[in-house]
Amino acid sequence: MVNTDHVERESAASISDSPLPSPAINSPATIEDKERRFSPRFFLVLSGILAICGILSFFIDHSVSGQLAAPPHEFRFIGGDLKKLIALSEIFGHGTGVIMVVLAVFALDLENRWRVGILLGTAFGAGLTANVCKFFGVARYRPHAFDFSRPIGDSFYQWFPFLNWFNQEELRQAAYQSFPSGHSATAAGLCVGLCFLYPHARWYFLLVAGLACFQRVVFRMHFPSDVCLGAALGLLIATFLLTYGRLPELVGWLEQKIKTRRSKQAPA
């Protein structure tokens, strides 16, 4: 009789020793990875759409924010867990929230640990730009400080507030710093940075950034136009930093310096 067990073992061994075929260049996985790659054009187009929405929102600022200003204010139509979700989403556009996200990436994603500078650059770069626009552009009442018996044009308190920054104390108060929304710009910038590191989760980051922007309107901290234009500015600045601003190259250079220094300090 033929020893079939011996033949089967030799056949299995030969199969296991043979090299695995390399994946095809156009395999579904490779194509999917290409589709998930970061796309600056997407965010530039989205920034343009939000800018147009922001301009058109000037016509609904009074009606939307005026309705929210009427008692019982922000949560007339929202309650339960949705109310909590919107309230907590502000953290995504706050400096403290940015730091918490950066620390989470640093602690959990060892591969991108030293690339968190991308998130810091896009988020704070966008937020700082929005604050500069407030300083040099126009001082505008926040909805919670505005008298809605007046036309919406009166919400713009003063142009070029930096000219009277030290002479008029009210210009340094938060109630006159509505346009554009710094929180929305920061959330949009952080969103772009996260999409750069994790392009497969773009839908989620856009959702959270959208909730953060919506929270600013619901809480009567900004008019809809402030939020749309702030988010458009944040997307534009963050995308510029990642493409023409060479932010990834700078972070990569710093990453290489850190790794080289750590390897030299490691015991032999």
Secondary structure, 3 states (H helix, E strand, C coil): CCCHHHHHHHHHHHHHHCCCCCCCCCCHHHHHHHHCCCCHHHHHHHHHHHHHHHHHHCCCHHHHHHHHHCCCHHHCCCCHHHHHHHHHHHHHHCHHHHHHHHHHHHHHCCCCHHHHHHHHHHHHHHHHHHHHHHHHCEEECCHHHCCCCCCHHHHEEEECHHHHCCCCHHHHCHHHECCCCHHHHHHHHHHHHHHHHCHHHHHHHHHHHHHHHHHHHHCCCCCHHHHHHHHHHHHHHHHHHHHCCCHHHHHHHHHHHHHHHHHHHCCC
